[in-house]
Amino acid sequence: MKKFILVIACVLSSILFSQNSDKESDFKIIEHIPLHPDCTKEASNLERKKCMSVKIAEHVEKKFDTRIAANIGLSGKVKILVAFKINEIGKIIDVKARAPHKLLEQEAIRVIKLLPKFTPGYQDGTPVTVPYSLPIAFVVEKPIKAIIKNKPTTLEQPDTFPVFRNCKENLGNDYLKDCTTEKIINFIKVSFDTELASNLFPQQQYTKFKVEFVINKKGKVEQVNAKANHRAIAAEAIRVLKRMPKFKKPGYSNNKPVNTPFSIIMKVYFQDF
């Protein structure tokens, strides 16, 4: 469970990034600050500022995926600093972020870029670019020590292997085993977030992990577990397997559907050199 804390501070972006121009105005002294579409135009500058802070805070709290911090092994209070500008036509530009991990920086930038178009700020009757800084802080409870809680129940291989979609049923059990296993591996490779792996291991070409799961009597995946060299990789492998479509047929023994265990070691490539 997480506790989300959001602090909004609208100050000069030069505090974080020195990239001001002649057409930029200090948020604290600007004549008419930018206006969020849900805020009232007739309000005073102070009321506008408060409304802007509330609306941006609500947006970030709703859109920011704090699970990223837990997935990369962080716990406790996490702080991110974001700087951006609202330009002369009310669009968000020059979004930058500083965080304990690159994935958190990318998430902060993604969320800020989703902000709606604003009414621009005005100084002496002329629209101007206004820089902002936005501290974001949230608390992530200490994660469990291991991804794997319960190992799949030890089961015998069935007389007839489970049938993945597009595998033919009348070519023998050896064919079914090879076809279904190949389809599972291809599904994982196609569905796995390789950008996540690339960001975690920028100097590597691939990542390896082991997955264990069961195809139950109804042809659905359950008891999914994973082992990897990074918690985020294990979590991603589990996410992918839980999204695997229902099998055409489960495994069978003595003409009855049975639970079928799987254990697969995966190697997913994400870099081309």
C-alpha positions in Angstrom: 0.0 0.0 0.0 1.3 3.5 -0.8 0.8 6.9 0.6 0.9 9.7 -2.0 2.1 13.1 -1.2 2.2 15.9 -3.8 3.8 19.3 -3.3 3.3 22.0 -5.9 5.7 24.9 -6.0 5.4 27.3 -8.9 8.8 29.1 -9.1 11.4 30.0 -11.7 12.6 27.0 -13.7 16.1 28.4 -13.4 16.2 27.0 -9.9 16.4 23.5 -11.5 17.4 24.2 -15.1 19.0 27.5 -16.3 17.2 27.9 -19.6 15.3 31.2 -19.3 14.7 33.5 -22.3 13.6 37.1 -22.6 10.0 36.2 -23.2 9.8 34.2 -20.0 8.2 35.6 -16.8 8.6 34.8 -13.1 5.4 33.0 -12.0 5.5 35.0 -8.7 5.4 38.4 -10.4 3.6 37.8 -13.6 0.6 40.0 -14.2 -1.8 37.2 -15.3 -0.6 33.7 -14.6 -1.5 30.7 -16.9 -5.0 29.3 -16.4 -6.0 25.7 -16.2 -9.2 25.0 -18.3 -11.1 24.1 -15.2 -10.2 27.3 -13.3 -12.2 30.6 -13.4 -10.9 33.4 -15.6 -12.5 36.1 -13.4 -10.6 34.9 -10.3 -7.8 36.9 -8.8 -4.2 36.0 -9.5 -3.9 34.4 -6.0 -7.1 32.3 -6.6 -5.8 31.3 -10.0 -2.5 30.2 -8.5 -4.3 28.1 -5.9 -6.6 26.6 -8.5 -3.7 25.8 -10.8 -1.9 24.0 -7.9 -4.9 21.9 -7.0 -5.6 20.9 -10.6 -2.0 20.0 -11.4 -1.8 18.0 -8.1 -5.0 16.1 -8.9 -3.7 15.3 -12.4 -0.4 14.0 -11.2 -1.9 11.9 -8.4 -4.4 10.4 -10.9 -1.9 9.7 -13.7 1.4 8.9 -12.0 2.2 5.2 -11.6 3.8 4.9 -8.2 4.1 1.2 -8.7 7.2 1.9 -10.8 9.2 2.8 -7.6 8.2 -0.5 -5.9 9.1 -2.5 -9.0 12.6 -1.1 -9.1 13.1 -1.9 -5.4 12.6 1.6 -3.9 10.8 2.0 -0.6 10.1 4.8 1.8 9.8 8.4 0.6 10.5 9.0 -3.1 11.2 12.5 -4.4 11.1 13.7 -7.9 11.7 17.2 -9.2 10.0 18.3 -12.5 10.5 21.5 -14.4 8.4 22.6 -17.4 7.1 25.6 -19.2 3.7 26.8 -20.4 4.4 28.7 -23.6 2.7 31.6 -25.4 -0.1 29.5 -26.7 -0.7 27.5 -23.5 1.1 24.3 -24.4 3.4 22.3 -22.1 7.1 22.4 -23.4 10.6 21.7 -22.2 9.6 19.0 -19.6 12.6 17.8 -17.6 12.8 15.7 -14.4 15.3 14.5 -11.8 14.6 11.4 -9.8 16.4 8.4 -8.1 15.9 6.3 -11.3 15.5 7.0 -15.0 12.2 5.1 -15.1 10.7 7.6 -12.6 12.0 10.5 -14.6 10.4 9.1 -17.7 7.1 8.6 -15.9 7.1 12.1 -14.5 7.7 13.6 -17.9 5.0 11.4 -19.4 2.5 12.6 -16.8 3.3 16.3 -17.2 3.0 16.1 -21.0 -0.6 14.8 -20.5 -1.7 18.1 -18.9 -4.4 19.9 -21.0 -3.8 23.0 -22.9 -3.8 26.1 -20.7 -4.7 29.7 -21.2 -1.2 31.3 -21.4 0.2 33.8 -19.0 0.1 37.5 -19.9 2.5 40.3 -19.1 1.6 43.9 -20.2 -1.1 42.4 -22.5 1.3 40.1 -24.2 1.3 36.2 -23.9 4.6 35.0 -22.3 6.2 31.6 -21.5 6.0 30.8 -17.8 8.4 28.3 -16.2 7.3 26.1 -13.4 9.0 23.6 -11.0 7.0 20.8 -9.5 8.3 18.7 -6.5 6.5 15.3 -6.4 6.9 13.1 -3.3 5.2 9.8 -2.5 5.8 7.0 0.1 6.1 3.4 -0.9 5.9 0.8 1.8 8.8 -1.6 2.0 8.3 -4.4 -0.6 8.1 -8.0 0.3 11.5 -9.7 0.2 10.7 -12.0 -2.7 8.4 -12.1 -5.7 7.8 -15.8 -5.2 5.4 -16.5 -2.3 4.2 -20.0 -3.2 5.8 -22.4 -5.6 3.5 -24.2 -8.0 2.2 -27.6 -6.8 4.3 -30.4 -8.1 2.4 -32.1 -10.8 3.1 -34.9 -13.3 3.1 -34.2 -17.0 -0.3 -35.1 -18.6 -0.9 -37.8 -21.2 -2.0 -35.2 -23.6 -0.4 -31.8 -23.5 -2.4 -28.5 -23.3 -3.3 -27.0 -26.7 -2.3 -23.4 -27.4 -4.3 -21.5 -30.0 -3.3 -22.3 -33.6 -1.7 -25.6 -32.6 -3.1 -28.7 -34.3 -4.6 -31.4 -32.1 -4.1 -34.5 -34.3 -0.3 -34.6 -34.7 0.6 -36.3 -31.5 1.7 -35.3 -28.0 5.3 -34.5 -28.9 4.1 -32.1 -31.5 1.6 -30.5 -29.1 4.4 -30.1 -26.4 6.7 -28.4 -28.9 4.1 -26.2 -30.5 2.5 -25.1 -27.2 5.9 -24.4 -25.6 7.0 -22.4 -28.7 3.8 -20.4 -28.7 4.2 -19.6 -25.0 7.8 -18.4 -25.5 6.8 -16.3 -28.5 3.9 -14.7 -26.5 6.3 -13.7 -23.7 8.9 -12.3 -26.1 6.3 -10.2 -28.0 4.5 -9.0 -24.8 7.5 -8.3 -22.6 8.4 -4.6 -22.0 11.9 -4.6 -23.6 12.2 -0.8 -23.0 12.0 -1.6 -19.2 14.8 -4.1 -19.5 16.9 -1.7 -21.7 16.6 1.1 -19.1 17.5 -1.2 -16.3 20.5 -2.8 -18.1 21.7 -0.2 -20.7 25.1 -2.0 -21.2 23.5 -5.4 -21.8 22.0 -7.0 -24.9 19.5 -9.3 -23.2 18.0 -10.3 -19.9 17.3 -13.8 -18.6 14.6 -15.0 -16.2 12.8 -18.1 -15.1 9.0 -18.5 -15.1 6.9 -21.1 -13.4 3.1 -21.5 -13.8 0.3 -23.9 -14.2 -2.3 -24.4 -16.9 -5.3 -25.4 -14.9 -8.2 -27.7 -15.8 -10.0 -24.9 -17.6 -7.0 -24.0 -19.8 -6.2 -20.8 -17.8 -2.8 -19.7 -16.4 -2.5 -19.6 -12.6 0.2 -20.0 -9.9 2.5 -17.6 -11.8 6.0 -17.1 -10.3 9.2 -15.7 -11.7 12.9 -15.4 -10.8 15.1 -12.7 -12.3 18.2 -10.7 -11.6 16.0 -7.6 -10.9 12.6 -7.3 -9.1 11.2 -5.2 -12.0 12.0 -7.9 -14.5 10.3 -10.6 -12.4 7.2 -8.4 -12.0 7.1 -7.8 -15.7 7.3 -11.5 -16.5 4.5 -12.2 -14.1 2.4 -9.4 -15.6 2.9 -10.9 -19.1 2.0 -14.5 -18.1 -1.2 -13.4 -16.3 -2.3 -11.9 -19.6 -1.8 -15.0 -21.6 -5.0 -16.0 -23.4 -7.0 -19.1 -22.4 -5.7 -22.3 -24.0 -7.8 -24.1 -26.6 -7.7 -27.2 -24.4 -6.1 -28.1 -21.0 -3.9 -31.1 -20.5 -5.6 -34.5 -20.2 -4.7 -37.7 -18.3 -7.0 -40.7 -18.3 -9.4 -38.7 -20.5 -9.9 -36.1 -17.7 -8.6 -32.5 -17.7 -5.7 -32.0 -15.3 -3.5 -29.1 -14.1 -0.2 -28.9 -16.1 2.9 -27.3 -14.7 5.4 -25.3 -16.8 8.9 -24.1 -16.1 10.6 -22.0 -18.8 14.0 -20.2 -18.8 13.6 -17.1 -21.0 16.2 -14.9 -22.7 14.8 -11.7 -24.1 16.9 -9.5 -26.3 16.5 -5.7 -26.2 19.7 -4.2 -27.7 21.1 -4.4 -31.2 24.9 -3.9 -31.5 
